[in-house]
Amino acid sequence: MLKFDTSHVKNPDFKDVSTNNGYYKAIATLAQKGIIGGYSDGRYGPNDPIKRGQMASIIVKAFDLPRSTNIENPFKDLEIFYLPSHGAARSLKRRDIHTHCPRHKSE
């Protein structure tokens, strides 16, 4: 799996993720690597439910997988073709990787 160094992380300054959060180092590392991001209002939303497109985007970015744009969208919950996560979800579907997501981003 991915073995990121979490000992020296840059604070992503998410309004809702304090340095006391048990997942702070993991969240900060993934943000620093460009794998995750927050909302435009400065929140990360660690307790928000994660959507298929978000999880697909995380997996594609974390493992540096190419995004697939040349296959039909097999997901009814990703109907908007311009979303960045759409290509990621299709990429995982093309590789027969299924995105079973936890209930919350911090799980």
Secondary structure, DSSP 8 states (H G I E B T S, - for coil): ------SS------TT--TTSTTHHHHHHHHHTTS----TTS---TTS---HHHHHHHHHHHTT-----SS----TT---TT-HHHHHHHHHHHTT------SSTT-
